[in-house]
Structures are given as C-alpha cells and as structure tokens.
Amino acid sequence: MHFRPILPCILLVLTGCGALGPSEDEKKKDVGGLSQGCLNDMKGTMRRFQTGDVSESEWKSTFDCVGTSLDFFKQYVRGSTDAGYSVSDMNTFAGKFLFTNRSVREQFMQGAFYVKAALLGGRGSVLTFTEIDRVKELLQGIHKITAPLIPVLKKVSEEPTGEVALETAEKLSKAILLFADLLDTLPVSALNDQALKLFLTETYLAMGKEEPEDLSADLFLAKWLMSNTRPDAFEAKDWSKAIRVIAKPFGLYYAFKKVPQADLLDDRSYREFVVAILDQARPMIESAIEAHGGVLPFPLLDRALRSFVGMSKLGVSEATVLQALRPFIRKMLQSTDAIGLDKASLDTLYTLVKRIHQDLLVIDKIYEASGMNPMTTDRTRLVNAINAVSGQFTAAEQDSFLRVKHLALDFRPLFDDGKPSILYDPSATYSRYQLVQLSLIRIGIEQLVRVYTNGGNRIVQADLEVVLKDFKQLLFELEIVDPTIVEFERKRIQDMNLFMFSSDGDEYASLDELTDFGAVTVSSGTLSRKMRETITPKCDAGLGTDLLGWTWLPVGCFRTEFWNHLDLWLENFPILRSHFLNMDSQTKENVKRWIEHGARRNGYNEDNIASYDIRALSIVLHYTETLYARLADDVTRPLTKPNIMAGYPLFKPVLKRKLRQMVPIDLNNDYILKGVYTYLVRYKQIPSSFGSFSTFGLWMLTYPSSSLSTDRTGIFNIVCLLGTPESPEQQKLTKEYCKSY
C-alpha cells in the first residue's frame, strides 16, 4: 500500500487542492479586494506543512482564503442549475479563484464531486448552496485538527530519532481520530472504487506526479484486511470505522519512514525502534484476525502480498511466492488453522523476531562490556569476555546467552568481517559480524528442525524431503536448488555427515551439522558467484543458459580460467592453497581431475559447464579444506595414522554403501571396514580384489600394527571416491579418475 501525504488534499477536496507549483509569470489578481490564487503554491505549502516549516498564520490564511473565495463565488456567481453549481461551474471557480497559474482537468473536479457526494450527501453532479456552507465548516474543522501538528512535524523533521518519531506517530494517530469524529457529524454515504480511483488519479496528475498504480484498490484492501468490510466500496457505516482503524498503523508507518533507515543487525537503537513499532502494531494485527473470524485466510493474504510486497522485485514469480506462503505459515509459523494466518502463527512470528533481537542484544553486551573490538577478537579474550558477563543476563535472556556462547566457543571463526565467506585460517580472530550471522542461521535452523520433526533436534533424509517438497520451487527460482538433481536430499545429509567441522558420520543431520552446512551454503554461494562473474565474460561462447539461467561455458575455456585463477578462489583456504601450490606438476593434474570428478554431476567429462558444476566446485573446495583442517592443520607434515583414523567415523557409512554395490563382504565388521578405509588412503583406491593373497589381503595382516602415514593428496582422493554424486555415468568413471597415478 502506498501511503502518501494526500490526506490534507482530500480534506480540501472541494476547494480544488491541486497542489500546483507557481509558474514564473504567476500573478495575483484582485477582484473587489479579494485575493485570487489561494492555492497557487499549494505544493510548496503542503511540503512545508509536512516538515513543520509552514507558519501557523500561513496555514490558517490558506483555509481562510478558500472560505472567502467560496463566499464571494456563492454571492456573485449564479449556478448553471437552480439547485447550485455544476462540475463545470466549480472548475471555473477553481481556475478563477484558487489557482490561477495552471488549468485543472474537469475529470479531477468530477472526482471531487463524487467524494463530496459521499461525505456531504446529495448528487455527484451538483454542489448546492447549503453544501458550500458545510464545506466551509469542514475546512475550519480540518484547520483546527491540523494546525497543532505543525510544531510536532517540525520537531520530528529536525530530530528524527526513534523516540521522537514514535511520539509524533501517536499525535498523528490522535489527529486522525479527531478527523473521524468530524466525519461522524457528516451525512456520509457510500463511495465506490471507481469514483475514488478517479479522484486519486486526477489528484496525482494535477500534482504533477505519476499516476498511482492501484492506490484506491490498496486503500480498499487495507480496509478489508483490517476490518473485514466490503473490499470494493466505502459504505456509509465504513467511513468513521475505517478512519479509526487506519489511524494507528498510519502513525506507525509515518514514524518508520521518518527515521533514517539503518542496519538492523548493527544499529541497536534502530533495531529497538523497529521492535517497538512491531509491538505497537501487534494489537491491530490481532484485531484484524479477530475481525475475520480468527484467521486471515490465504486468498486475502495473497491479495495483500500482491499489493503490498511487490513480489516481482524478488526475481521470483508471484505464483511461487504464494505457493511457498502456505507451508511457511502452516508449518514454519505453526498455524493451528489450515486456511491462513491465525494468532498461533502470529505468536510464533513474534517469538522469532524477539529471539533474534535478544541474541543480538547478548552479542552487543558481550562486546561492549569488555570493550572488545567488534572487528577482531582473539579466542582467549572472547572466552574471558563471555565468562565475565555470564551472570549479567536475566532468566529471559539465558536461552539467547547459551546459544551465543555455544556458537562463539564451539564453532571456529566462520565469516570474514562484513563478507559472507568462511575463514578457514586457524589463527583467524573472531568478530561480532560472524557471531551475528551464525546466530541468524542457527535460529532459522532451530525453527526448521522444530516444526519439521515435531520438536526434534535433528533431521533425517525423510524430513529433508518434506522440506524440499514445500520449498523446492522457491529455492529453484532463487537459483539455490536445481530440481533435476537425483537423490538431492540423501546427498545433502551425506555432505553434512562428512564435510563439516561438526560432522560425526551418522545417518542424520544434527543442529550443529545443519548450522555448519548453512554457513557453507552461504559461503559457497558467494564463491560461486565470484567464479561466475570472473570466468563468464572470458568464456561466453553464446551457448545459451541452463535451467537456472546461468550461461553455458565451453569446458576447455572454463578449466583454463578456473585453474589459472585458483589463488583467487582459495584466498580464504590457507591449507588447501599452500598444499596445492607446492605439489609437483603431475600430482596437480591428478588433483584437478579428482576435484572435478568429485564435483560435477556426471563426473569428469567434456560437457559444457554451468550452474551445477560451478556451485559444486565451490562446495568441494570448502569440503576439502574442512577435511584438511579437521585431520591436521599443519600442511608441512604428512598425515599420520591418528590423523587418518580420525576420519574413519565420518566415512564409514558412505564407505559401507559403496562397498555394498561392489563386493560381498561383512559390512558390519569394523576390522574389515577400517582395513578398506586405510587401504584407500594409503593406495588412493578402493581394493579391487579381497582375496587372501591379494594386495588387500596382505594389507589386512599388517595395517593394525603399521605406522601408516600418507601425504595430503589422499584427501582429494577420498573426496573423489566417497563424496561423488554417484550418477550412473560417474560410477563408471570413478575407478578411472580416482585411482593413483
């Protein structure tokens, strides 16, 4: 809905408030001592009124001038009809007395007559002499209501703080209620959508502005949403009620627009201001829900979203957003009613908002109390700061404090300051930014797990399938999920159990694994966009776009540009970067194939490159760096047996699944599985023969007592062998491309 400063103009409706700016040759004439052109500078007057810069005498003189002009016109000009003045008569009056510097379209005056008929009664084609007297009374009432607002508007213009804006909002709301009282004294009648649309359109055109898009429909929709009355007309009983219902939200909206917008995550005072607006708006939303029988139905919410949100700006189709709205309200917001938004879902929404606000307050207090630099903090100082403030939080704040403490102490620094890219450097410092981002991810994940697992604390493949069923189309149009990926849900659960810092190798995703994966998703998305923006201009051969709208790139050109700019992709991956740069040329070629084979949908091949491949390459780099960091941070030393065995629990489930497809062995025998795993790391391939006198058979006799060690290149091989998407085409190539050379 578009809130514009049109109320005072509507209040001067019968006076031809065109808000027309003066021309250079504007002249004021005098007819029998009567000043003409009362509203020649109405545009400037209204602008000064909105900022409180108009003087009270100037504001009063505007109303007095219009009243005097009406008296003069009534006394000396005969109307076209015996009953009074026609639309044409009043158009002449407007041009002769109110604004002499611009002409007014007759359609505008016709719209004004329609509003007149709705407010004062009578016909929409005649303004009677008695109605002119009522117009004058109405003008004086309007002046009495609006004049006290001038110093209020001036104060908020000079001091647009949250506190002053909310005080102003309250006074504006009270003024609107006084106007409703004034309407109660009038013989109001119905006004339909077409009549109001004509008047508003012509008013905007007269003001030199673009024609508003469906403004009248928005007004009627807001009335319907708030009070459950007719969505296509103001009936007689609606006028006062509609004004009273809109008074508070109008004031709050004014306050929100008046305060300079700031970053909600960084500016506490602005965030508290927005939360205060939401708190004050809640009773109005609850009242609207009650007016609709306890639930705002989805068709009404659909119309409201189309009108108020402007969904086309999201780059997502309207139908998709509306489709996602239903599971979001029913499940994520836990609506107890299947047909729309009820009080339970409103409670959930407010709880989430308050939870986010509370987490951010806790983070602020931790940094402020200890005087830490929010841009960079070493771990020791962060631990000390958290311990120092732990007793300062109320019982209501404890949940947020414990969540923030867990994120701060149990997760490595994840995001570079101000950038959604993961920092893998073990010496990296902590920052307020990374705690804020983690907190937002964690709260969203906790809510997702809570509602899709009936209060559980982990997600299994079946749960993720339900989530994707509800939101896959939305994620597809946001270019996040390719719906053609086979077994997408199983692979994501596998990724979370293999390649996160918190991975434990089981068959489900815990809250910590989901939090890690959320961070990786954000970071890899940032890196893939960087790859796309860097490589596409150099490799675009006009091959068209893929399903997600990404440009197809020739594989040869892409490989050249990708590997030539590896330093750019690995700037936040110190272990992987150092190791790769120190490899010999043959090993580098092997690793290039392993990485690409482990990432691409159909393995290492000569197909063109687009969205899936670029995203997957970005993710595989993240996965590989994580494995490096988990098994051993020191890139200068080989992986020892303890390092290698630390990865066994992670890869055990996927290794069993791979072996189940290949050989008939006892997959519940840990001794055999560890033998296969260590063989894979040592020889960089899964054994092809399991006989007693095979290489693997001999290995089984010696590996428990051997001092196993290997270079880190084996990690790439593990990703190639065990982390591949496993398409039929890829399985055929795995033995060829993931073997030792």
C-alpha positions, 0 to 999 in steps of 0.5 A: 500500500502506498501511503502518501501525504494526500490526506490534507488534499482530500480534506480540501477536496472541494476547494480544488487542492491541486497542489500546483507549483507557481509558474514564473509569470504567476500573478495575483489578481484582485477582484473587489479586494479579494485575493485570487490564487489561494492555492497557487503554491499549494505544493510548496505549502503542503511540503512545508506543512509536512516538515513543520516549516509552514507558519501557523498564520500561513496555514490558517490564511490558506483555509481562510482564503478558500472560505472567502473565495467560496463566499464571494463565488456563492454571492456573485456567481449564479449556478448553471442549475437552480439547485447550485453549481455544476462540475463545470461551474466549480472548475471555473471557480477553481481556475478563477479563484484558487489557482490561477497559474495552471488549468485543472482537468474537469475529470479531477473536479468530477472526482471531487464531486463524487467524494463530496457526494459521499461525505456531504450527501446529495448528487455527484453532479451538483454542489448546492448552496447549503453544501458550500456552507458545510464545506466551509465548516469542514475546512475550519474543522480540518484547520483546527485538527491540523494546525497543532501538528505543525510544531510536532512535524517540525520537531520530528523533521529536525530530530528524527530519532526513534523516540521522537518519531514514535511520539509524533506517530501517536499525535498523528494517530490522535489527529486522525481520530479527531478527523473521524469524529468530524466525519461522524457529524457528516451525512456520509454515504457510500463511495465506490472504487471507481469514483475514488480511483478517479479522484486519486488519479486526477489528484496525482496528475494535477500534482504533477506526479505519476499516476498511482498504480492501484492506490484506491484498490490498496486503500480498499484492501487495507480496509478489508484486511483490517476490518473485514468490510466490503473490499470494493466500496466505502459504505456509509457505516465504513467511513468513521470505522475505517478512519479509526482503524487506519489511524494507528498503523498510519502513525506507525508507518509515518514514524518508520519512514521518518527515521533514517533507515539503518542496519538492523543487525548493527544499529541497536537503537534502530533495531529497538525502534523497529521492535517497538513499532512491531509491538505497537502494531501487534494489537491491530494485527490481532484485531484484524484476525479477530475481525475475520473470524480468527484467521486471515485466510490465504486468498486475502493474504495473497491479495495483500502480498500482491499489493503490498510486497511487490513480489516481482522485485524478488526475481521470483514469480508471484505464483511461487511466492504464494505457493511457498506462503502456505507451508511457511505459515502452516508449518514454519509459523505453526498455524493451528488453522489450515486456511491462513494466518491465525494468532498461533502463527502470529505468536510464533512470528513474534517469538522469532523476531524477539529471539533474534533481537535478544541474541543480538542484544547478548552479542552487543553486551558481550562486546561492549562490556569488555570493550572488545573490538567488534572487528577482531577478537582473539579466542582467549579474550572472547572466552574471558569476555563471555565468562565475565558477563555470564551472570549479567543476563536475566532468566529471559535472556539465558536461552539467547546467552547459551546459544551465543556462547555455544556458537562463539566457543564451539564453532571456529571463526566462520565469516570474514568481517562484513563478507559472507565467506568462511575463514578457514585460517586457524589463527583467524580472530573472531568478530561480532559480524560472524557471531551475528550471522551464525546466530541468524542461521542457527535460529532459522535452523532451530525453527526448521528442525522444530516444526519439521520433526515435531520438536526434534533436534535433528533431521533425517533424509525423510524430513529433508524431503518434506522440506524440499517438497514445500520449498523446492520451487522457491529455492529453484527460482532463487537459483539455490536448488536445481530440481533435476538433481537425483537423490538431492536430499540423501546427498545433502545429509551425506555432505553434512555427515562428512564435510563439516567441522561438526560432522560425526558420520551418522545417518542424520543431520544434527543442529550443529551439522545443519548450522555448519552446512548453512554457513557453507551454503552461504559461503559457497554461494558467494564463491560461486558467484565470484567464479561466475562473474570472473570466468563468464565474460572470458568464456561466453561462447553464446551457448545459451543458459541452463535451467537456472539461467546461468550461461553455458561455458565451453569446458576447455575455456572454463578449466583454463580460467578456473585453474589459472585463477585458483589463488583467487578462489582459495584466498580464504583456504590457507591449507588447501592453497599452500598444499596445492601450490607446492605439489609437483606438476603431475600430482596437480593434474591428478588433483584437478581431475579428482576435484572435478570428478568429485564435483560435477554431476556426471563426473569428469567429462567434456560437457559444457559447464554451468550452474551445477558444476560451478556451485559444486566446485565451490562446495568441494573446495570448502569440503576439502579444506574442512577435511584438511583442517579437521585431520591436521592443520599443519600442511608441512607434515604428512598425515599420520595414522591418528590423523587418518583414523580420525576420519574413519567415523565420518566415512564409514557409512558412505564407505559401507554403501559403496562397498555394498554395490561392489563386493560381498563382504561383512559390512558390519565388521569394523576390522574389515571396514577400517582395513578398506578405509586405510587401504584407500588412503594409503593406495588412493583406491578402493581394493579391487580384489579381497582375496587372501593373497591379494594386495588387500589381503596382505594389507589386512595382516599388517595395517593394525600394527603399521605406522601408516602415514600418507601425504595430503593428496589422499584427501582429494582422493577420498573426496573423489571416491566417497563424496561423488554424486554417484550418477550412473555415468560417474560410477563408471568413471570413478575407478578411472579418475580416482585411482593413483597415478 
